[in-house]
Amino acid sequence: MKGICFSLVFGLLFMFSGCKDKESSFIPFEEQLRIDLEVIDAFLDASDIETEIHESGIRYTVDRVGDGISPTREDAVIVKYRGTFLNGEEFDGNDIGVPFDLGGLITAWQVMIPEMMEGGKITIYAPSIYCLVPEEMAPSHQMRI
């Protein structure tokens, strides 16, 4: 198993749809993506942050271009990361490097880490549909970066 080291500032955005019963609270993928991107874009505009846009809709900035190889979803990667709420409060992170099987991570990482080269650093502003996270780690009803 090949290890690849990346530094990643990870962004999460979670939306809430209010107190509804389970059946009526379902929001189709495309609608949730549209809602999430509106919120992300408003935050980026208010923060004067210019990003690139991946074909998935994920907004990101390249903070440092790497010079190594790019991983595939089948690779193991070593990642340094920091996850924060929109207000800057950190909800998760690691600055020493954690090994992960890329294919077992949330979709946002599976999509964006292969876009990087070893040694690179990016900031991801990911729609909630790409950020499936255990409830106890990232409570719903809070916006995240």
OpenMM code with the backbone's topology and positions (N, CA, C; nanometers):
from openmm import Vec3, app, unit

residues = "MET LYS GLY ILE CYS PHE SER LEU VAL PHE GLY LEU LEU PHE MET PHE SER GLY CYS LYS ASP LYS GLU SER SER PHE ILE PRO PHE GLU GLU GLN LEU ARG ILE ASP LEU GLU VAL ILE ASP ALA PHE LEU ASP ALA SER ASP ILE GLU THR GLU ILE HIS GLU SER GLY ILE ARG TYR THR VAL ASP ARG VAL GLY ASP GLY ILE SER PRO THR ARG GLU ASP ALA VAL ILE VAL LYS TYR ARG GLY THR PHE LEU ASN GLY GLU GLU PHE ASP GLY ASN ASP ILE GLY VAL PRO PHE ASP LEU GLY GLY LEU ILE THR ALA TRP GLN VAL MET ILE PRO GLU MET MET GLU GLY GLY LYS ILE THR ILE TYR ALA PRO SER ILE TYR CYS LEU VAL PRO GLU GLU MET ALA PRO SER HIS GLN MET ARG ILE".split()
positions = [
    Vec3(0.0847, -0.1176, 0.0000),
    Vec3(0.0000, 0.0000, 0.0000),
    Vec3(0.0891, 0.1237, 0.0000),
    Vec3(0.0687, 0.2057, -0.0965),
    Vec3(0.1515, 0.3236, -0.1134),
    Vec3(0.0973, 0.4386, -0.0290),
    Vec3(0.1828, 0.5069, 0.0452),
    Vec3(0.1410, 0.6192, 0.1287),
    Vec3(0.1741, 0.7501, 0.0609),
    Vec3(0.0812, 0.8415, 0.0596),
    Vec3(0.1001, 0.9717, -0.0019),
    Vec3(0.0646, 1.0754, 0.1022),
    Vec3(0.1493, 1.1751, 0.1196),
    Vec3(0.1262, 1.2756, 0.2229),
    Vec3(0.0698, 1.4033, 0.1610),
    Vec3(-0.0402, 1.4479, 0.2147),
    Vec3(-0.1050, 1.5702, 0.1700),
    Vec3(-0.1374, 1.6560, 0.2907),
    Vec3(-0.1440, 1.7839, 0.2698),
    Vec3(-0.1937, 1.8741, 0.3719),
    Vec3(-0.3245, 1.9292, 0.3182),
    Vec3(-0.4258, 1.9277, 0.4005),
    Vec3(-0.5585, 1.9603, 0.3528),
    Vec3(-0.6317, 2.0426, 0.4572),
    Vec3(-0.6833, 2.1553, 0.4165),
    Vec3(-0.7745, 2.2298, 0.5020),
    Vec3(-0.9116, 2.1941, 0.4489),
    Vec3(-0.9908, 2.1310, 0.5322),
    Vec3(-1.1139, 2.0710, 0.4841),
    Vec3(-1.2347, 2.1536, 0.5241),
    Vec3(-1.3252, 2.1713, 0.4338),
    Vec3(-1.4456, 2.2476, 0.4619),
    Vec3(-1.5709, 2.1639, 0.4533),
    Vec3(-1.6583, 2.1824, 0.5453),
    Vec3(-1.7869, 2.1139, 0.5463),
    Vec3(-1.8992, 2.2153, 0.5547),
    Vec3(-2.0058, 2.1848, 0.4881),
    Vec3(-2.1249, 2.2681, 0.4963),
    Vec3(-2.2425, 2.1753, 0.5172),
    Vec3(-2.3149, 2.1947, 0.6252),
    Vec3(-2.4339, 2.1151, 0.6491),
    Vec3(-2.5539, 2.2072, 0.6548),
    Vec3(-2.6610, 2.1646, 0.5932),
    Vec3(-2.7839, 2.2417, 0.5890),
    Vec3(-2.8873, 2.1738, 0.6772),
    Vec3(-2.9876, 2.2463, 0.7161),
    Vec3(-3.0986, 2.1837, 0.7863),
    Vec3(-3.2282, 2.2258, 0.7193),
    Vec3(-3.3268, 2.1374, 0.7301),
    Vec3(-3.4538, 2.1654, 0.6630),
    Vec3(-3.5672, 2.1862, 0.7618),
    Vec3(-3.5374, 2.2080, 0.8883),
    Vec3(-3.6403, 2.2337, 0.9869),
    Vec3(-3.6941, 2.1055, 1.0471),
    Vec3(-3.7911, 2.1189, 1.1327),
    Vec3(-3.8494, 2.0034, 1.2003),
    Vec3(-3.9658, 1.9506, 1.1183),
    Vec3(-3.9395, 1.8470, 1.0417),
    Vec3(-4.0409, 1.7849, 0.9593),
    Vec3(-4.0349, 1.6358, 0.9827),
    Vec3(-4.1401, 1.5656, 0.9418),
    Vec3(-4.1312, 1.4210, 0.9530),
    Vec3(-4.0328, 1.3697, 0.8479),
    Vec3(-3.9859, 1.2477, 0.8668),
    Vec3(-3.8803, 1.1938, 0.7803),
    Vec3(-3.9179, 1.1969, 0.6331),
    Vec3(-4.0400, 1.1611, 0.6003),
    Vec3(-4.0797, 1.1536, 0.4609),
    Vec3(-4.0797, 1.2911, 0.3946),
    Vec3(-4.1284, 1.3943, 0.4626),
    Vec3(-4.1366, 1.5261, 0.4008),
    Vec3(-4.0057, 1.6039, 0.4113),
    Vec3(-3.9072, 1.5562, 0.4878),
    Vec3(-3.7829, 1.6304, 0.5018),
    Vec3(-3.6789, 1.5910, 0.3984),
    Vec3(-3.7071, 1.4932, 0.3158),
    Vec3(-3.6131, 1.4521, 0.2116),
    Vec3(-3.5997, 1.5618, 0.1073),
    Vec3(-3.4772, 1.5975, 0.0773),
    Vec3(-3.4508, 1.6959, -0.0275),
    Vec3(-3.3709, 1.6237, -0.1353),
    Vec3(-3.4170, 1.6261, -0.2593),
    Vec3(-3.3437, 1.5592, -0.3670),
    Vec3(-3.2009, 1.6125, -0.3796),
    Vec3(-3.1102, 1.5277, -0.4245),
    Vec3(-2.9683, 1.5599, -0.4388),
    Vec3(-2.9465, 1.6938, -0.5086),
    Vec3(-3.0082, 1.7129, -0.6238),
    Vec3(-2.9855, 1.8344, -0.7024),
    Vec3(-3.0326, 1.9596, -0.6276),
    Vec3(-3.1447, 1.9483, -0.5568),
    Vec3(-3.1970, 2.0630, -0.4809),
    Vec3(-3.1049, 2.0955, -0.3631),
    Vec3(-3.0592, 1.9911, -0.2911),
    Vec3(-2.9688, 2.0151, -0.1787),
    Vec3(-2.8371, 2.0750, -0.2278),
    Vec3(-2.7877, 2.0267, -0.3415),
    Vec3(-2.6655, 2.0832, -0.3989),
    Vec3(-2.6845, 2.2309, -0.4301),
    Vec3(-2.7978, 2.2664, -0.4906),
    Vec3(-2.8250, 2.4067, -0.5225),
    Vec3(-2.8289, 2.4928, -0.3968),
    Vec3(-2.8981, 2.4448, -0.2936),
    Vec3(-2.9082, 2.5181, -0.1671),
    Vec3(-2.7701, 2.5361, -0.1050),
    Vec3(-2.6953, 2.4276, -0.0985),
    Vec3(-2.5622, 2.4322, -0.0383),
    Vec3(-2.4710, 2.5291, -0.1124),
    Vec3(-2.4735, 2.5238, -0.2453),
    Vec3(-2.3852, 2.6109, -0.3234),
    Vec3(-2.4224, 2.7576, -0.3070),
    Vec3(-2.5507, 2.7882, -0.2912),
    Vec3(-2.5916, 2.9266, -0.2647),
    Vec3(-2.5314, 2.9753, -0.1332),
    Vec3(-2.5375, 2.8918, -0.0307),
    Vec3(-2.4828, 2.9293, 0.1001),
    Vec3(-2.3303, 2.9427, 0.0925),
    Vec3(-2.2649, 2.8461, 0.0292),
    Vec3(-2.1190, 2.8515, 0.0153),
    Vec3(-2.0783, 2.9762, -0.0609),
    Vec3(-2.1427, 3.0026, -0.1733),
    Vec3(-2.1064, 3.1195, -0.2539),
    Vec3(-2.1291, 3.2504, -0.1787),
    Vec3(-2.2370, 3.2586, -0.1012),
    Vec3(-2.2618, 3.3789, -0.0216),
    Vec3(-2.1510, 3.3970, 0.0825),
    Vec3(-2.1114, 3.2864, 0.1474),
    Vec3(-2.0028, 3.2942, 0.2452),
    Vec3(-1.8725, 3.3378, 0.1782),
    Vec3(-1.8402, 3.2787, 0.0645),
    Vec3(-1.7167, 3.3132, -0.0063),
    Vec3(-1.7175, 3.4590, -0.0496),
    Vec3(-1.8312, 3.5060, -0.1013),
    Vec3(-1.8426, 3.6467, -0.1419),
    Vec3(-1.8246, 3.7402, -0.0225),
    Vec3(-1.8913, 3.7097, 0.0881),
    Vec3(-1.8819, 3.7939, 0.2074),
    Vec3(-1.7406, 3.7928, 0.2660),
    Vec3(-1.6692, 3.6837, 0.2462),
    Vec3(-1.5327, 3.6703, 0.2988),
    Vec3(-1.4275, 3.7120, 0.1976),
    Vec3(-1.4716, 3.7542, 0.0784),
    Vec3(-1.3822, 3.7953, -0.0299),
    Vec3(-1.2804, 3.6852, -0.0638),
    Vec3(-1.3305, 3.5615, -0.0753),
    Vec3(-1.2468, 3.4466, -0.1087),
    Vec3(-1.2780, 3.4049, -0.2519),
    Vec3(-1.1752, 3.3994, -0.3354),
    Vec3(-1.1914, 3.3530, -0.4729),
    Vec3(-1.1507, 3.2066, -0.4789),
    Vec3(-1.2360, 3.1247, -0.5396),
    Vec3(-1.2092, 2.9818, -0.5472),
    Vec3(-1.2166, 2.9329, -0.6904),
    Vec3(-1.1663, 2.8127, -0.7077),
    Vec3(-1.1876, 2.7397, -0.8316),
    Vec3(-1.3080, 2.6498, -0.8075),
    Vec3(-1.3710, 2.6042, -0.9156),
    Vec3(-1.4892, 2.5195, -0.9035),
    Vec3(-1.4636, 2.3871, -0.9744),
    Vec3(-1.4697, 2.2800, -0.8974),
    Vec3(-1.4562, 2.1449, -0.9532),
    Vec3(-1.5861, 2.1097, -1.0248),
    Vec3(-1.5811, 2.0197, -1.1200),
    Vec3(-1.7023, 1.9803, -1.1934),
    Vec3(-1.8119, 1.9251, -1.1021),
    Vec3(-1.7763, 1.8786, -0.9828),
    Vec3(-1.8728, 1.8278, -0.8856),
    Vec3(-1.9509, 1.9399, -0.8177),
    Vec3(-1.9025, 2.0637, -0.8298),
    Vec3(-1.9619, 2.1771, -0.7598),
    Vec3(-1.8812, 2.2188, -0.6384),
    Vec3(-1.7864, 2.1364, -0.5969),
    Vec3(-1.7023, 2.1692, -0.4813),
    Vec3(-1.6166, 2.2909, -0.5147),
    Vec3(-1.6196, 2.3881, -0.4247),
    Vec3(-1.5344, 2.5069, -0.4383),
    Vec3(-1.4051, 2.4788, -0.3614),
    Vec3(-1.2911, 2.5287, -0.4135),
    Vec3(-1.1638, 2.5029, -0.3474),
    Vec3(-1.0598, 2.6073, -0.3862),
    Vec3(-0.9609, 2.6217, -0.3005),
    Vec3(-0.8445, 2.7041, -0.3313),
    Vec3(-0.7218, 2.6152, -0.3234),
    Vec3(-0.6274, 2.6396, -0.4124),
    Vec3(-0.4990, 2.5693, -0.4076),
    Vec3(-0.4052, 2.6582, -0.3275),
    Vec3(-0.3717, 2.6126, -0.2078),
    Vec3(-0.2864, 2.6898, -0.1190),
    Vec3(-0.1383, 2.6609, -0.1422),
    Vec3(-0.1091, 2.5403, -0.1876),
    Vec3(0.0280, 2.5030, -0.2228),
    Vec3(0.0196, 2.3895, -0.3246),
    Vec3(0.0883, 2.4055, -0.4367),
    Vec3(0.0921, 2.3009, -0.5386),
    Vec3(0.1979, 2.1991, -0.4979),
    Vec3(0.1608, 2.0739, -0.4990),
    Vec3(0.2567, 1.9689, -0.4658),
    Vec3(0.3460, 1.9380, -0.5839),
    Vec3(0.4444, 1.8542, -0.5600),
    Vec3(0.5354, 1.8173, -0.6680),
    Vec3(0.5521, 1.6657, -0.6804),
    Vec3(0.4673, 1.5926, -0.6119),
    Vec3(0.4742, 1.4468, -0.6174),
    Vec3(0.3664, 1.3899, -0.7068),
    Vec3(0.3338, 1.2647, -0.6828),
    Vec3(0.2317, 1.1979, -0.7618),
    Vec3(0.0929, 1.2269, -0.7050),
    Vec3(-0.0092, 1.2034, -0.7861),
    Vec3(-0.1474, 1.2173, -0.7411),
    Vec3(-0.2016, 1.0792, -0.7063),
    Vec3(-0.2731, 1.0666, -0.5963),
    Vec3(-0.3274, 0.9362, -0.5585),
    Vec3(-0.4535, 0.9023, -0.6383),
    Vec3(-0.4910, 0.7764, -0.6332),
    Vec3(-0.6194, 0.7319, -0.6863),
    Vec3(-0.7070, 0.6942, -0.5672),
    Vec3(-0.8328, 0.6677, -0.5912),
    Vec3(-0.9229, 0.6297, -0.4821),
    Vec3(-0.8830, 0.4973, -0.4174),
    Vec3(-0.8005, 0.4197, -0.4844),
    Vec3(-0.7556, 0.2912, -0.4298),
    Vec3(-0.6331, 0.3057, -0.3397),
    Vec3(-0.5734, 0.4225, -0.3336),
    Vec3(-0.4501, 0.4444, -0.2577),
    Vec3(-0.4763, 0.4754, -0.1112),
    Vec3(-0.3728, 0.4512, -0.0319),
    Vec3(-0.3705, 0.4991, 0.1063),
    Vec3(-0.3010, 0.6347, 0.1028),
    Vec3(-0.3515, 0.7275, 0.1813),
    Vec3(-0.2934, 0.8612, 0.1866),
    Vec3(-0.2690, 0.8989, 0.3321),
    Vec3(-0.1730, 0.9859, 0.3542),
    Vec3(-0.1488, 1.0423, 0.4867),
    Vec3(-0.1879, 1.1893, 0.4769),
    Vec3(-0.2838, 1.2284, 0.5602),
    Vec3(-0.3437, 1.3604, 0.5466),
    Vec3(-0.3325, 1.4397, 0.6761),
    Vec3(-0.2895, 1.5643, 0.6629),
    Vec3(-0.3002, 1.6618, 0.7703),
    Vec3(-0.4209, 1.7470, 0.7341),
    Vec3(-0.5097, 1.7683, 0.8293),
    Vec3(-0.6311, 1.8414, 0.7957),
    Vec3(-0.6845, 1.9181, 0.9142),
    Vec3(-0.7735, 2.0118, 0.8838),
    Vec3(-0.8421, 2.0907, 0.9856),
    Vec3(-0.9823, 2.1184, 0.9340),
    Vec3(-1.0816, 2.0828, 1.0131),
    Vec3(-1.2201, 2.1113, 0.9778),
    Vec3(-1.2761, 2.2149, 1.0727),
    Vec3(-1.3385, 2.3186, 1.0176),
    Vec3(-1.3918, 2.4261, 1.1008),
    Vec3(-1.5356, 2.4577, 1.0633),
    Vec3(-1.6067, 2.5174, 1.1576),
    Vec3(-1.7372, 2.5742, 1.1307),
    Vec3(-1.7161, 2.7068, 1.0583),
    Vec3(-1.8226, 2.7619, 1.0030),
    Vec3(-1.8112, 2.8896, 0.9334),
    Vec3(-1.7579, 3.0001, 1.0236),
    Vec3(-1.7819, 2.9899, 1.1541),
    Vec3(-1.7337, 3.0931, 1.2463),
    Vec3(-1.5869, 3.0742, 1.2844),
    Vec3(-1.5223, 2.9721, 1.2283),
    Vec3(-1.3811, 2.9483, 1.2547),
    Vec3(-1.3536, 2.8472, 1.3638),
    Vec3(-1.4565, 2.8057, 1.4377),
    Vec3(-1.4381, 2.7070, 1.5445),
    Vec3(-1.4032, 2.5710, 1.4828),
    Vec3(-1.2938, 2.5122, 1.5299),
    Vec3(-1.2494, 2.3832, 1.4773),
    Vec3(-1.3316, 2.2696, 1.5369),
    Vec3(-1.3791, 2.1768, 1.4516),
    Vec3(-1.4519, 2.0600, 1.5007),
    Vec3(-1.3735, 1.9312, 1.4834),
    Vec3(-1.2673, 1.9323, 1.4034),
    Vec3(-1.1843, 1.8137, 1.3842),
    Vec3(-1.0546, 1.8579, 1.3193),
    Vec3(-0.9516, 1.7784, 1.3368),
    Vec3(-0.8269, 1.8110, 1.2710),
    Vec3(-0.7127, 1.7237, 1.3177),
    Vec3(-0.6039, 1.7297, 1.2425),
    Vec3(-0.4830, 1.6558, 1.2727),
    Vec3(-0.3677, 1.7252, 1.2040),
    Vec3(-0.2624, 1.7576, 1.2796),
    Vec3(-0.1479, 1.8251, 1.2186),
    Vec3(-0.0218, 1.7391, 1.2130),
    Vec3(-0.0358, 1.6107, 1.2442),
    Vec3(0.0817, 1.5234, 1.2340),
    Vec3(0.0717, 1.4249, 1.1179),
    Vec3(-0.0446, 1.4123, 1.0574),
    Vec3(-0.0640, 1.3230, 0.9439),
    Vec3(-0.1289, 1.1926, 0.9857),
    Vec3(-0.2453, 1.1668, 0.9327),
    Vec3(-0.3217, 1.0467, 0.9641),
    Vec3(-0.3335, 0.9628, 0.8377),
    Vec3(-0.3037, 0.8321, 0.8470),
    Vec3(-0.3202, 0.7472, 0.7282),
    Vec3(-0.4663, 0.7070, 0.7082),
    Vec3(-0.5114, 0.7142, 0.5853),
    Vec3(-0.6477, 0.6768, 0.5481),
    Vec3(-0.6439, 0.5993, 0.4170),
    Vec3(-0.7379, 0.5072, 0.3987),
    Vec3(-0.7652, 0.4515, 0.2668),
    Vec3(-0.8579, 0.5502, 0.1999),
    Vec3(-0.8148, 0.6117, 0.0931),
    Vec3(-0.8908, 0.7196, 0.0304),
    Vec3(-1.0323, 0.6756, -0.0071),
    Vec3(-1.0494, 0.5534, -0.0540),
    Vec3(-1.1814, 0.5058, -0.0939),
    Vec3(-1.2806, 0.4941, 0.0198),
    Vec3(-1.2329, 0.4984, 0.1446),
    Vec3(-1.3222, 0.4878, 0.2593),
    Vec3(-1.3583, 0.6214, 0.3208),
    Vec3(-1.3118, 0.7295, 0.2621),
    Vec3(-1.3367, 0.8625, 0.3169),
    Vec3(-1.4620, 0.9246, 0.2560),
    Vec3(-1.5010, 1.0398, 0.3090),
    Vec3(-1.6185, 1.1084, 0.2564),
    Vec3(-1.5956, 1.1457, 0.1095),
    Vec3(-1.7030, 1.1616, 0.0387),
    Vec3(-1.6970, 1.1863, -0.1051),
    Vec3(-1.6144, 1.3092, -0.1395),
    Vec3(-1.6260, 1.4154, -0.0620),
    Vec3(-1.5493, 1.5372, -0.0919),
    Vec3(-1.3997, 1.5084, -0.0982),
    Vec3(-1.3500, 1.4269, -0.0062),
    Vec3(-1.2079, 1.3926, -0.0074),
    Vec3(-1.1755, 1.2984, -0.1225),
    Vec3(-1.2655, 1.2035, -0.1503),
    Vec3(-1.2429, 1.1113, -0.2611),
    Vec3(-1.2352, 1.1849, -0.3945),
    Vec3(-1.3108, 1.2931, -0.4072),
    Vec3(-1.3116, 1.3726, -0.5296),
    Vec3(-1.1902, 1.4649, -0.5368),
    Vec3(-1.1579, 1.5327, -0.4281),
    Vec3(-1.0580, 1.6392, -0.4339),
    Vec3(-0.9135, 1.5952, -0.4093),
    Vec3(-0.8898, 1.4981, -0.3242),
    Vec3(-0.7513, 1.4578, -0.2979),
    Vec3(-0.6819, 1.4060, -0.4241),
    Vec3(-0.7487, 1.3290, -0.5112),
    Vec3(-0.6815, 1.2885, -0.6350),
    Vec3(-0.6493, 1.4045, -0.7292),
    Vec3(-0.7101, 1.5201, -0.7068),
    Vec3(-0.6788, 1.6394, -0.7858),
    Vec3(-0.5477, 1.7042, -0.7407),
    Vec3(-0.4976, 1.6619, -0.6254),
    Vec3(-0.3751, 1.7176, -0.5687),
    Vec3(-0.2552, 1.6313, -0.6062),
    Vec3(-0.1379, 1.6888, -0.5882),
    Vec3(-0.0151, 1.6115, -0.5966),
    Vec3(0.0458, 1.6044, -0.4572),
    Vec3(0.1244, 1.5023, -0.4325),
    Vec3(0.1896, 1.4848, -0.3034),
    Vec3(0.2588, 1.6135, -0.2611),
    Vec3(0.2360, 1.6521, -0.1357),
    Vec3(0.2933, 1.7751, -0.0829),
    Vec3(0.2050, 1.8971, -0.1016),
    Vec3(0.0927, 1.8826, -0.1719),
    Vec3(0.0039, 1.9945, -0.1975),
    Vec3(-0.0859, 2.0251, -0.0788),
    Vec3(-0.1450, 2.1431, -0.0835),
    Vec3(-0.2383, 2.1857, 0.0211),
    Vec3(-0.3538, 2.2589, -0.0456),
    Vec3(-0.4767, 2.2179, -0.0116),
    Vec3(-0.5950, 2.2849, -0.0649),
    Vec3(-0.6927, 2.3143, 0.0477),
    Vec3(-0.7807, 2.4096, 0.0218),
    Vec3(-0.8936, 2.4363, 0.1099),
    Vec3(-1.0184, 2.3995, 0.0310),
    Vec3(-1.1014, 2.3141, 0.0900),
    Vec3(-1.2222, 2.2649, 0.0243),
    Vec3(-1.3450, 2.3275, 0.0909),
    Vec3(-1.4365, 2.3784, 0.0087),
    Vec3(-1.5663, 2.4272, 0.0548),
    Vec3(-1.6692, 2.3324, -0.0059),
    Vec3(-1.7042, 2.2280, 0.0682),
    Vec3(-1.7817, 2.1176, 0.0121),
    Vec3(-1.9293, 2.1236, 0.0495),
    Vec3(-2.0175, 2.1037, -0.0481),
    Vec3(-2.1604, 2.0923, -0.0191),
    Vec3(-2.1867, 1.9730, 0.0734),
    Vec3(-2.2907, 1.9844, 0.1542),
    Vec3(-2.3203, 1.8813, 0.2539),
    Vec3(-2.3398, 1.7435, 0.1931),
    Vec3(-2.3890, 1.7360, 0.0719),
    Vec3(-2.4127, 1.6062, 0.0097),
    Vec3(-2.2841, 1.5286, -0.0136),
    Vec3(-2.1720, 1.5958, -0.0068),
    Vec3(-2.0420, 1.5297, -0.0215),
    Vec3(-1.9731, 1.5104, 0.1130),
    Vec3(-2.0433, 1.5378, 0.2229),
    Vec3(-1.9817, 1.5352, 0.3559),
    Vec3(-2.0612, 1.4495, 0.4528),
    Vec3(-2.0626, 1.3228, 0.4334),
    Vec3(-2.1312, 1.2344, 0.5263),
    Vec3(-2.0406, 1.2114, 0.6452),
    Vec3(-2.0824, 1.2622, 0.7618),
    Vec3(-2.0012, 1.2602, 0.8824),
    Vec3(-2.0875, 1.2105, 0.9972),
    Vec3(-2.0312, 1.1292, 1.0888),
    Vec3(-2.1114, 1.0851, 1.2042),
    Vec3(-2.1704, 1.2026, 1.2803),
    Vec3(-2.2934, 1.1902, 1.3233),
    Vec3(-2.3654, 1.2976, 1.3933),
    Vec3(-2.2890, 1.3492, 1.5139),
    Vec3(-2.2245, 1.2609, 1.5897),
    Vec3(-2.1556, 1.3068, 1.7098),
    Vec3(-2.0297, 1.3869, 1.6765),
    Vec3(-1.9727, 1.3671, 1.5580),
    Vec3(-1.8530, 1.4413, 1.5218),
    Vec3(-1.8880, 1.5792, 1.4659),
    Vec3(-1.9929, 1.5865, 1.3884),
    Vec3(-2.0313, 1.7126, 1.3259),
    Vec3(-2.1823, 1.7298, 1.3360),
    Vec3(-2.2295, 1.7890, 1.4454),
    Vec3(-2.3737, 1.8053, 1.4645),
    Vec3(-2.4373, 1.8824, 1.3492),
    Vec3(-2.5588, 1.8448, 1.3141),
    Vec3(-2.6277, 1.9138, 1.2059),
    Vec3(-2.6697, 2.0535, 1.2513),
    Vec3(-2.7249, 2.1273, 1.1616),
    Vec3(-2.7732, 2.2634, 1.1853),
    Vec3(-2.6616, 2.3651, 1.2078),
    Vec3(-2.5402, 2.3343, 1.1653),
    Vec3(-2.4322, 2.4314, 1.1755),
    Vec3(-2.3555, 2.4331, 1.0439),
    Vec3(-2.3289, 2.5525, 0.9939),
    Vec3(-2.2505, 2.5657, 0.8720),
    Vec3(-2.1041, 2.5422, 0.9040),
    Vec3(-2.0300, 2.4882, 0.8079),
    Vec3(-1.8895, 2.4548, 0.8327),
    Vec3(-1.8020, 2.4887, 0.7141),
    Vec3(-1.6732, 2.5089, 0.7438),
    Vec3(-1.5708, 2.5273, 0.6397),
    Vec3(-1.4697, 2.4191, 0.6573),
] * unit.nanometer
topology = app.Topology()
chain = topology.addChain("A")
for resn in residues:
    res = topology.addResidue(resn, chain)
    for name in ("N", "CA", "C"):
        topology.addAtom(name, app.Element.getBySymbol(name[0]), res)
